[in-house]
């Protein structure tokens, strides 16, 4: 085994869970579940192939409420009837020694009445997202908010019973947890909105419920992570000062890690172009060692990954590159880095367990979404070259 990289060193969480290395596979949409949210055989095969040698394997997102579905082919954890499939999924993800984390969410306004089969999307407030064809959501009532909190708890129970090693609360990428924190999507004046502190309430209540569920049902140490997006470009929207205040509170909650969602790990502010300090460094200072961090975004080579760990960040997530090379960690461990592949040909898809629906999502929908969001770190030419070259490239 190669000993030259720090990211190959094990890590032990404060709750005693030992992870074999510092590499994480981040949650990546594979759009391959059955229409009603059940796990498919294709997905099980995909998880077996892509578990690879990573220490943490975070699943594609699963919705906790019937009206929380965000897209077709999405996993569901809304009912006990999904437990047999989720159990197979957890087993497949753990097959190569990774810790299996189930990411859970409610899409909120980032859905539509087509996906929800005629039901209007819901959110903190009746404010549409700033994207083409976005529908105006219905504002959630207090009772409905309380029920969604219960739903997060029930989803956590199912994750425990299915054999997952943890869950990740998806508070990033403009979904419902973020919608409550954002002054763009949350215009409420009750206990769920208004000041920065009040806009934290929903997330904190979800964390509280999840923690209570773990205490009640887990017969083993169980990881709870939280994923966050640092900024929004909307006006009004989340700014870095808000996020740092939120992170200061999150660091004192019963969670085991903070996962920072960005397209480029060293990205600087979207809103203050004069500030050249990477956002991950600001977050690292604010956390001040109270929580382990996972950082993600355009990490491809072993040198890229080592730079992140060298900066004192606990875990480095490898996303698109893990799709291209499921054996990335093993090849690094055996000093076989020269054989790591950094491109995908369409002839590789079956070998990689990438279904046609996932390939369509990656090559069409993701490009469209990234274009719409106007992310400055999105390089379309690089995306095309690295992820989706033409047949035979």
C-alpha positions as a Markdown table, in Angstrom:
| # | Residue | x | y | z |
|---|---|---|---|---|
| 1 | Unk | 0.0 | 0.0 | 0.0 |
| 2 | Unk | 1.2 | 3.5 | -0.8 |
| 3 | Unk | 2.0 | 5.4 | 2.3 |
| 4 | Unk | 2.9 | 8.7 | 0.7 |
| 5 | Unk | -0.6 | 10.3 | 0.9 |
| 6 | Unk | -2.3 | 11.6 | 4.0 |
| 7 | Unk | -5.7 | 11.0 | 2.5 |
| 8 | Unk | -5.1 | 7.2 | 2.8 |
| 9 | Unk | -4.8 | 7.5 | 6.6 |
| 10 | Unk | -7.8 | 6.4 | 8.7 |
| 11 | Unk | -10.1 | 8.7 | 10.6 |
| 12 | Unk | -12.1 | 8.1 | 13.8 |
| 13 | Unk | -15.2 | 10.2 | 14.5 |
| 14 | Unk | -15.9 | 11.4 | 18.1 |
| 15 | Unk | -18.6 | 8.8 | 18.3 |
| 16 | Unk | -16.1 | 6.0 | 17.7 |
| 17 | Unk | -16.8 | 5.2 | 14.1 |
| 18 | Unk | -13.5 | 4.4 | 12.3 |
| 19 | Unk | -13.3 | 5.2 | 8.6 |
| 20 | Unk | -10.5 | 3.5 | 6.6 |
| 21 | Unk | -9.4 | 6.7 | 4.8 |
| 22 | Unk | -10.2 | 10.3 | 4.2 |
| 23 | Unk | -11.8 | 9.9 | 0.7 |
| 24 | Unk | -15.5 | 10.4 | 0.4 |
| 25 | Unk | -17.8 | 9.7 | -2.5 |
| 26 | Unk | -20.3 | 12.6 | -2.4 |
| 27 | Unk | -24.0 | 12.2 | -3.2 |
| 28 | Unk | -24.5 | 12.2 | -7.0 |
| 29 | Unk | -27.8 | 12.0 | -8.7 |
| 30 | Unk | -28.1 | 8.8 | -10.7 |
| 31 | Unk | -31.9 | 9.1 | -11.5 |
| 32 | Unk | -32.3 | 5.3 | -11.7 |
| 33 | Unk | -34.8 | 4.4 | -9.0 |
| 34 | Unk | -38.3 | 3.1 | -9.9 |
| 35 | Unk | -41.0 | 5.7 | -10.5 |
| 36 | Unk | -42.3 | 5.4 | -6.9 |
| 37 | Unk | -38.9 | 5.6 | -5.3 |
| 38 | Unk | -37.9 | 1.9 | -4.9 |
| 39 | Unk | -34.3 | 0.9 | -5.3 |
| 40 | Unk | -33.6 | -0.9 | -8.6 |
| 41 | Unk | -31.2 | -3.8 | -9.4 |
| 42 | Unk | -29.3 | -1.3 | -11.7 |
| 43 | Unk | -28.7 | 0.9 | -8.7 |
| 44 | Unk | -27.6 | -2.0 | -6.5 |
| 45 | Unk | -25.1 | -2.9 | -9.2 |
| 46 | Unk | -23.9 | 0.7 | -9.5 |
| 47 | Unk | -23.3 | 0.9 | -5.7 |
| 48 | Unk | -21.3 | -2.3 | -5.8 |
| 49 | Unk | -19.1 | -1.0 | -8.6 |
| 50 | Unk | -18.6 | 2.5 | -7.2 |
| 51 | Unk | -18.1 | 1.7 | -3.5 |
| 52 | Unk | -14.5 | 1.3 | -4.5 |
| 53 | Unk | -12.0 | 2.0 | -1.8 |
| 54 | Unk | -13.5 | 5.2 | -0.3 |
| 55 | Unk | -13.9 | 5.6 | 3.4 |
| 56 | Unk | -17.3 | 7.3 | 3.2 |
| 57 | Unk | -19.8 | 6.5 | 0.5 |
| 58 | Unk | -22.7 | 9.1 | 0.6 |
| 59 | Unk | -25.7 | 8.0 | -1.4 |
| 60 | Unk | -27.8 | 9.8 | -3.9 |
| 61 | Unk | -30.5 | 11.8 | -2.2 |
| 62 | Unk | -33.7 | 10.2 | -0.9 |
| 63 | Unk | -36.9 | 12.2 | -0.2 |
| 64 | Unk | -38.5 | 12.0 | 3.3 |
| 65 | Unk | -42.0 | 13.2 | 2.4 |
| 66 | Unk | -44.4 | 12.4 | -0.4 |
| 67 | Unk | -44.4 | 16.1 | -1.5 |
| 68 | Unk | -40.6 | 16.2 | -1.1 |
| 69 | Unk | -39.7 | 14.5 | -4.4 |
| 70 | Unk | -37.6 | 16.7 | -6.6 |
| 71 | Unk | -37.0 | 14.8 | -9.8 |
| 72 | Unk | -37.8 | 11.5 | -11.6 |
| 73 | Unk | -35.8 | 8.5 | -10.7 |
| 74 | Unk | -35.2 | 9.7 | -7.1 |
| 75 | Unk | -35.0 | 7.3 | -4.2 |
| 76 | Unk | -37.7 | 7.4 | -1.5 |
| 77 | Unk | -37.4 | 6.8 | 2.2 |
| 78 | Unk | -41.0 | 7.8 | 3.0 |
| 79 | Unk | -42.4 | 4.4 | 4.1 |
| 80 | Unk | -41.3 | 1.2 | 5.7 |
| 81 | Unk | -42.1 | -0.7 | 2.5 |
| 82 | Unk | -38.9 | 0.7 | 1.1 |
| 83 | Unk | -36.8 | -1.0 | 3.8 |
| 84 | Unk | -36.0 | -4.3 | 1.9 |
| 85 | Unk | -34.5 | -2.3 | -1.0 |
| 86 | Unk | -32.7 | 0.2 | 1.2 |
| 87 | Unk | -31.2 | -2.8 | 3.1 |
| 88 | Unk | -29.8 | -4.2 | -0.1 |
| 89 | Unk | -28.5 | -0.8 | -1.0 |
| 90 | Unk | -26.7 | -0.3 | 2.3 |
| 91 | Unk | -25.1 | -3.7 | 2.0 |
| 92 | Unk | -23.9 | -3.0 | -1.6 |
| 93 | Unk | -22.5 | 0.4 | -0.5 |
| 94 | Unk | -20.5 | -1.3 | 2.3 |
| 95 | Unk | -19.3 | -4.2 | 0.4 |
| 96 | Unk | -15.7 | -2.9 | 0.0 |
| 97 | Unk | -15.4 | -1.5 | 3.5 |
| 98 | Unk | -16.9 | 1.9 | 3.0 |
| 99 | Unk | -19.2 | 3.5 | 5.6 |
| 100 | Unk | -22.6 | 3.9 | 3.9 |
| 101 | Unk | -24.3 | 7.2 | 4.5 |
| 102 | Unk | -27.9 | 7.8 | 3.2 |
| 103 | Unk | -28.5 | 11.4 | 2.2 |
| 104 | Unk | -32.0 | 12.6 | 2.9 |
| 105 | Unk | -34.0 | 15.7 | 2.0 |
| 106 | Unk | -37.2 | 17.5 | 1.0 |
| 107 | Unk | -36.9 | 19.3 | -2.3 |
| 108 | Unk | -39.4 | 22.1 | -1.4 |
| 109 | Unk | -39.8 | 24.5 | -4.2 |
| 110 | Unk | -37.2 | 22.8 | -6.3 |
| 111 | Unk | -39.8 | 20.5 | -7.7 |
| 112 | Unk | -42.9 | 20.9 | -9.8 |
| 113 | Unk | -46.5 | 19.7 | -10.1 |
| 114 | Unk | -45.5 | 17.3 | -12.9 |
| 115 | Unk | -43.0 | 15.5 | -10.7 |
| 116 | Unk | -45.5 | 15.6 | -7.8 |
| 117 | Unk | -48.3 | 14.2 | -10.0 |
| 118 | Unk | -50.5 | 17.3 | -9.8 |
| 119 | Unk | -49.6 | 18.5 | -6.4 |
| 120 | Unk | -48.3 | 22.0 | -6.0 |
| 121 | Unk | -44.7 | 22.2 | -4.6 |
| 122 | Unk | -44.3 | 23.6 | -1.1 |
| 123 | Unk | -41.7 | 25.8 | 0.6 |
| 124 | Unk | -41.1 | 28.2 | 3.5 |
| 125 | Unk | -42.9 | 31.0 | 1.6 |
| 126 | Unk | -44.9 | 31.4 | -1.6 |
| 127 | Unk | -41.9 | 32.6 | -3.6 |
| 128 | Unk | -40.7 | 31.0 | -6.9 |
| 129 | Unk | -37.1 | 30.0 | -7.4 |
| 130 | Unk | -35.2 | 32.2 | -9.9 |
| 131 | Unk | -35.0 | 29.7 | -12.7 |
| 132 | Unk | -36.9 | 29.2 | -16.0 |
| 133 | Unk | -40.4 | 27.8 | -15.6 |
| 134 | Unk | -40.2 | 27.7 | -11.8 |
| 135 | Unk | -43.6 | 27.2 | -10.1 |
| 136 | Unk | -44.8 | 29.4 | -7.2 |
| 137 | Unk | -44.8 | 27.0 | -4.2 |
| 138 | Unk | -47.5 | 26.9 | -1.5 |
| 139 | Unk | -46.4 | 28.2 | 1.9 |
| 140 | Unk | -46.2 | 25.5 | 4.4 |
| 141 | Unk | -48.4 | 25.7 | 7.5 |
| 142 | Unk | -47.0 | 25.3 | 11.0 |
| 143 | Unk | -48.5 | 21.8 | 11.3 |
| 144 | Unk | -47.0 | 20.8 | 7.9 |
| 145 | Unk | -43.6 | 22.0 | 9.0 |
| 146 | Unk | -43.8 | 19.9 | 12.2 |
| 147 | Unk | -44.8 | 16.9 | 10.1 |
| 148 | Unk | -41.8 | 17.3 | 7.8 |
| 149 | Unk | -39.6 | 17.3 | 10.9 |
| 150 | Unk | -41.2 | 14.1 | 12.0 |
| 151 | Unk | -40.6 | 12.7 | 8.5 |
| 152 | Unk | -36.9 | 13.4 | 8.7 |
| 153 | Unk | -36.9 | 11.5 | 12.0 |
| 154 | Unk | -38.7 | 8.5 | 10.5 |
| 155 | Unk | -36.3 | 8.5 | 7.5 |
| 156 | Unk | -33.4 | 8.3 | 9.9 |
| 157 | Unk | -35.1 | 5.4 | 11.7 |
| 158 | Unk | -35.4 | 3.6 | 8.4 |
| 159 | Unk | -31.8 | 4.3 | 7.6 |
| 160 | Unk | -30.7 | 2.8 | 10.9 |
| 161 | Unk | -32.9 | -0.3 | 10.4 |
| 162 | Unk | -31.7 | -0.8 | 6.8 |
| 163 | Unk | -28.1 | -1.0 | 8.0 |
| 164 | Unk | -26.7 | 2.3 | 7.0 |
| 165 | Unk | -23.8 | 3.7 | 9.0 |
| 166 | Unk | -25.3 | 7.2 | 9.0 |
| 167 | Unk | -27.4 | 9.9 | 7.3 |
| 168 | Unk | -26.6 | 13.2 | 5.7 |
| 169 | Unk | -29.1 | 16.0 | 6.0 |
| 170 | Unk | -29.1 | 17.8 | 2.6 |
| 171 | Unk | -29.2 | 21.4 | 3.6 |
| 172 | Unk | -27.5 | 22.5 | 0.4 |
| 173 | Unk | -28.2 | 23.1 | -3.3 |
| 174 | Unk | -31.3 | 25.2 | -2.7 |
| 175 | Unk | -33.5 | 22.4 | -1.3 |
| 176 | Unk | -36.0 | 22.9 | 1.6 |
| 177 | Unk | -33.5 | 23.0 | 4.5 |
| 178 | Unk | -31.7 | 25.8 | 2.7 |
| 179 | Unk | -34.9 | 27.4 | 1.6 |
| 180 | Unk | -35.8 | 28.0 | 5.2 |
| 181 | Unk | -32.4 | 29.6 | 5.9 |
| 182 | Unk | -32.5 | 31.7 | 2.7 |
| 183 | Unk | -34.0 | 35.2 | 2.9 |
| 184 | Unk | -35.1 | 34.8 | -0.7 |
| 185 | Unk | -37.3 | 31.8 | -0.2 |
| 186 | Unk | -38.2 | 32.4 | 3.5 |
| 187 | Unk | -40.3 | 35.6 | 4.0 |
| 188 | Unk | -42.1 | 34.3 | 7.1 |
| 189 | Unk | -42.6 | 36.4 | 10.2 |
| 190 | Unk | -43.4 | 33.6 | 12.6 |
| 191 | Unk | -41.0 | 31.5 | 14.6 |
| 192 | Unk | -39.7 | 29.9 | 11.4 |
| 193 | Unk | -38.5 | 33.1 | 9.7 |
| 194 | Unk | -37.4 | 36.7 | 9.9 |
| 195 | Unk | -34.0 | 37.1 | 11.5 |
| 196 | Unk | -31.0 | 35.0 | 10.7 |
| 197 | Unk | -31.5 | 33.1 | 14.0 |
| 198 | Unk | -35.1 | 32.4 | 13.2 |
| 199 | Unk | -34.3 | 31.2 | 9.7 |
| 200 | Unk | -32.0 | 28.6 | 11.4 |
| 201 | Unk | -34.9 | 27.1 | 13.4 |
| 202 | Unk | -36.2 | 24.6 | 10.9 |
| 203 | Unk | -32.7 | 23.0 | 10.4 |
| 204 | Unk | -32.0 | 23.0 | 14.1 |
| 205 | Unk | -35.4 | 21.3 | 14.8 |
| 206 | Unk | -34.7 | 18.7 | 12.1 |
| 207 | Unk | -31.2 | 18.0 | 13.7 |
| 208 | Unk | -32.8 | 17.7 | 17.1 |
| 209 | Unk | -35.4 | 15.2 | 15.9 |
| 210 | Unk | -32.8 | 13.2 | 14.0 |
| 211 | Unk | -30.6 | 13.0 | 17.1 |
| 212 | Unk | -33.5 | 11.9 | 19.3 |
| 213 | Unk | -34.2 | 9.1 | 16.7 |
| 214 | Unk | -30.6 | 8.0 | 16.7 |
| 215 | Unk | -30.6 | 7.9 | 20.5 |
| 216 | Unk | -33.8 | 5.8 | 20.5 |
| 217 | Unk | -33.2 | 3.3 | 17.7 |
| 218 | Unk | -29.5 | 3.0 | 17.0 |
| 219 | Unk | -27.8 | 0.1 | 18.6 |
| 220 | Unk | -24.4 | 1.1 | 17.3 |
| 221 | Unk | -22.6 | 4.4 | 16.7 |
| 222 | Unk | -24.4 | 6.2 | 13.9 |
| 223 | Unk | -23.1 | 9.2 | 11.9 |
| 224 | Unk | -25.2 | 12.3 | 11.3 |
| 225 | Unk | -23.8 | 14.8 | 8.7 |
| 226 | Unk | -25.0 | 18.1 | 7.4 |
| 227 | Unk | -24.4 | 19.5 | 3.9 |
| 228 | Unk | -24.4 | 23.2 | 3.3 |
| 229 | Unk | -24.0 | 25.6 | 0.4 |
| 230 | Unk | -22.1 | 28.7 | 1.5 |
| 231 | Unk | -23.7 | 31.4 | -0.7 |
| 232 | Unk | -26.6 | 32.3 | -3.0 |
| 233 | Unk | -26.5 | 34.8 | -5.8 |
| 234 | Unk | -30.2 | 35.7 | -5.4 |
| 235 | Unk | -31.1 | 39.1 | -3.9 |
| 236 | Unk | -32.0 | 38.9 | -1.1 |
| 237 | Unk | -30.0 | 35.6 | -0.6 |
| 238 | Unk | -27.6 | 33.8 | 1.7 |
| 239 | Unk | -24.4 | 35.7 | 2.1 |
| 240 | Unk | -21.2 | 34.4 | 3.7 |
| 241 | Unk | -21.7 | 36.3 | 6.9 |
| 242 | Unk | -25.0 | 34.5 | 7.4 |
| 243 | Unk | -23.4 | 31.2 | 6.7 |
| 244 | Unk | -20.6 | 31.7 | 9.1 |
| 245 | Unk | -23.1 | 32.6 | 11.8 |
| 246 | Unk | -25.1 | 29.5 | 11.0 |
| 247 | Unk | -22.0 | 27.3 | 11.0 |
| 248 | Unk | -21.0 | 28.6 | 14.4 |
| 249 | Unk | -24.4 | 27.2 | 15.7 |
| 250 | Unk | -24.1 | 24.0 | 13.7 |
| 251 | Unk | -20.7 | 23.2 | 15.2 |
| 252 | Unk | -22.4 | 23.0 | 18.6 |
| 253 | Unk | -25.2 | 20.6 | 17.4 |
| 254 | Unk | -25.2 | 16.8 | 17.8 |
| 255 | Unk | -23.9 | 16.3 | 14.2 |
| 256 | Unk | -20.7 | 14.4 | 13.3 |
| 257 | Unk | -19.5 | 16.3 | 10.2 |
| 258 | Unk | -20.1 | 19.3 | 7.9 |
| 259 | Unk | -20.1 | 18.8 | 4.2 |
| 260 | Unk | -19.5 | 22.0 | 2.2 |
| 261 | Unk | -21.1 | 21.8 | -1.3 |
| 262 | Unk | -19.2 | 23.7 | -4.0 |
| 263 | Unk | -18.3 | 23.1 | -7.7 |
| 264 | Unk | -14.7 | 24.0 | -7.0 |
| 265 | Unk | -13.1 | 23.2 | -3.6 |
| 266 | Unk | -11.1 | 26.4 | -3.6 |
| 267 | Unk | -13.9 | 28.7 | -4.8 |
| 268 | Unk | -13.9 | 32.3 | -3.6 |
| 269 | Unk | -17.0 | 34.4 | -3.0 |
| 270 | Unk | -19.7 | 34.6 | -5.6 |
| 271 | Unk | -20.8 | 38.0 | -4.3 |
| 272 | Unk | -17.6 | 39.8 | -3.2 |
| 273 | Unk | -15.1 | 39.5 | -6.0 |
| 274 | Unk | -12.5 | 41.5 | -4.1 |
| 275 | Unk | -12.3 | 38.7 | -1.4 |
| 276 | Unk | -9.7 | 36.2 | -2.6 |
| 277 | Unk | -9.8 | 33.9 | 0.4 |
| 278 | Unk | -11.3 | 30.5 | -0.5 |
| 279 | Unk | -14.7 | 30.0 | 1.2 |
| 280 | Unk | -13.6 | 26.6 | 2.6 |
| 281 | Unk | -10.8 | 28.4 | 4.6 |
| 282 | Unk | -13.3 | 30.8 | 6.1 |
| 283 | Unk | -15.5 | 27.9 | 7.1 |
| 284 | Unk | -12.5 | 26.0 | 8.5 |
| 285 | Unk | -11.6 | 29.0 | 10.7 |
| 286 | Unk | -15.2 | 29.3 | 11.9 |
| 287 | Unk | -15.5 | 25.6 | 12.8 |
| 288 | Unk | -12.2 | 25.8 | 14.6 |
| 289 | Unk | -11.8 | 22.1 | 14.9 |
| 290 | Unk | -15.2 | 21.5 | 16.5 |
| 291 | Unk | -16.4 | 19.4 | 13.5 |
| 292 | Unk | -14.7 | 17.4 | 10.8 |
| 293 | Unk | -15.2 | 19.0 | 7.3 |
| 294 | Unk | -15.8 | 17.3 | 4.0 |
| 295 | Unk | -14.8 | 19.5 | 1.0 |
| 296 | Unk | -15.7 | 18.7 | -2.6 |
| 297 | Unk | -15.4 | 20.3 | -6.0 |
| 298 | Unk | -13.3 | 19.4 | -9.1 |
| 299 | Unk | -10.9 | 17.1 | -7.3 |
| 300 | Unk | -9.5 | 14.6 | -9.8 |
| 301 | Unk | -5.9 | 13.6 | -9.2 |
| 302 | Unk | -4.2 | 12.3 | -6.1 |
| 303 | Unk | -2.3 | 15.6 | -5.9 |
| 304 | Unk | -5.6 | 17.5 | -5.9 |
| 305 | Unk | -6.9 | 15.4 | -3.0 |
| 306 | Unk | -3.7 | 15.7 | -1.0 |
| 307 | Unk | -3.8 | 19.4 | -1.3 |
| 308 | Unk | -7.2 | 19.5 | 0.4 |
| 309 | Unk | -6.0 | 17.2 | 3.3 |
| 310 | Unk | -2.7 | 19.1 | 3.6 |
| 311 | Unk | -4.9 | 22.2 | 4.2 |
| 312 | Unk | -6.2 | 20.6 | 7.4 |
| 313 | Unk | -9.6 | 19.5 | 5.9 |
| 314 | Unk | -10.5 | 16.2 | 7.3 |
| 315 | Unk | -12.2 | 14.5 | 4.2 |
| 316 | Unk | -11.9 | 15.1 | 0.5 |
| 317 | Unk | -14.8 | 14.1 | -1.7 |
| 318 | Unk | -14.2 | 12.8 | -5.2 |
| 319 | Unk | -17.4 | 13.1 | -7.4 |
| 320 | Unk | -17.3 | 13.0 | -11.2 |
| 321 | Unk | -13.8 | 11.4 | -11.1 |
| 322 | Unk | -15.2 | 8.5 | -9.1 |
| 323 | Unk | -17.7 | 7.9 | -11.9 |
| 324 | Unk | -14.9 | 7.7 | -14.4 |
| 325 | Unk | -12.6 | 5.6 | -12.2 |
| 326 | Unk | -14.3 | 3.5 | -9.5 |
| 327 | Unk | -10.9 | 2.0 | -8.6 |
| 328 | Unk | -9.3 | 5.4 | -7.9 |
| 329 | Unk | -8.4 | 4.6 | -4.3 |
| 330 | Unk | -7.2 | 1.1 | -5.0 |
| 331 | Unk | -5.0 | 2.3 | -7.8 |
| 332 | Unk | -3.4 | 4.9 | -5.6 |
| 333 | Unk | -2.9 | 2.4 | -2.8 |
| 334 | Unk | -1.1 | 0.0 | -5.1 |
| 335 | Unk | 1.1 | 2.6 | -6.8 |
| 336 | Unk | -0.8 | 2.2 | -10.0 |
| 337 | Unk | -1.7 | 5.9 | -10.5 |
| 338 | Unk | -0.7 | 5.8 | -14.2 |
| 339 | Unk | -3.7 | 3.6 | -15.0 |
| 340 | Unk | -6.2 | 6.0 | -13.4 |
| 341 | Unk | -8.6 | 7.1 | -16.2 |
| 342 | Unk | -9.8 | 10.6 | -16.3 |
| 343 | Unk | -12.3 | 10.3 | -19.2 |
| 344 | Unk | -15.4 | 8.3 | -20.0 |
| 345 | Unk | -16.3 | 6.8 | -23.4 |
| 346 | Unk | -19.9 | 5.8 | -24.0 |
| 347 | Unk | -18.5 | 2.3 | -24.5 |
| 348 | Unk | -17.5 | 2.3 | -20.8 |
| 349 | Unk | -21.0 | 2.9 | -19.4 |
| 350 | Unk | -22.1 | -0.6 | -18.8 |
| 351 | Unk | -18.8 | -1.5 | -17.2 |
| 352 | Unk | -19.2 | 1.5 | -14.9 |
| 353 | Unk | -22.8 | 0.7 | -14.0 |
| 354 | Unk | -24.0 | 4.0 | -15.4 |
| 355 | Unk | -27.6 | 3.6 | -16.7 |
| 356 | Unk | -29.0 | 5.4 | -19.7 |
| 357 | Unk | -31.2 | 7.6 | -17.4 |
| 358 | Unk | -28.1 | 8.5 | -15.3 |
| 359 | Unk | -26.1 | 9.3 | -18.5 |
| 360 | Unk | -28.9 | 11.5 | -19.7 |
| 361 | Unk | -29.0 | 13.3 | -16.4 |
| 362 | Unk | -25.2 | 13.8 | -16.4 |
| 363 | Unk | -24.9 | 15.0 | -20.0 |
| 364 | Unk | -28.1 | 17.0 | -20.5 |
| 365 | Unk | -29.8 | 18.0 | -17.3 |
| 366 | Unk | -26.7 | 18.7 | -15.3 |
| 367 | Unk | -25.2 | 20.9 | -18.0 |
| 368 | Unk | -28.5 | 22.8 | -18.2 |
| 369 | Unk | -28.8 | 23.2 | -14.5 |
| 370 | Unk | -25.2 | 24.4 | -14.2 |
| 371 | Unk | -25.8 | 26.8 | -17.0 |
| 372 | Unk | -29.0 | 28.2 | -15.4 |
| 373 | Unk | -27.3 | 28.6 | -12.0 |
| 374 | Unk | -24.6 | 30.7 | -13.7 |
| 375 | Unk | -21.9 | 29.3 | -11.6 |
| 376 | Unk | -18.6 | 31.0 | -12.5 |
| 377 | Unk | -16.6 | 27.8 | -11.7 |
| 378 | Unk | -18.5 | 25.8 | -14.4 |
| 379 | Unk | -16.3 | 25.1 | -17.3 |
| 380 | Unk | -18.5 | 23.6 | -20.0 |
| 381 | Unk | -15.6 | 22.6 | -22.3 |
| 382 | Unk | -13.8 | 20.9 | -19.5 |
| 383 | Unk | -17.1 | 19.1 | -18.4 |
| 384 | Unk | -17.6 | 17.9 | -22.0 |
| 385 | Unk | -14.1 | 16.7 | -22.3 |
| 386 | Unk | -13.8 | 15.0 | -18.9 |
| 387 | Unk | -17.2 | 13.5 | -18.4 |
| 388 | Unk | -18.8 | 13.0 | -21.7 |
| 389 | Unk | -16.5 | 12.7 | -24.7 |
| 390 | Unk | -17.8 | 11.2 | -27.9 |
| 391 | Unk | -17.8 | 7.5 | -28.5 |
| 392 | Unk | -14.3 | 6.2 | -28.8 |
| 393 | Unk | -12.6 | 9.2 | -27.4 |
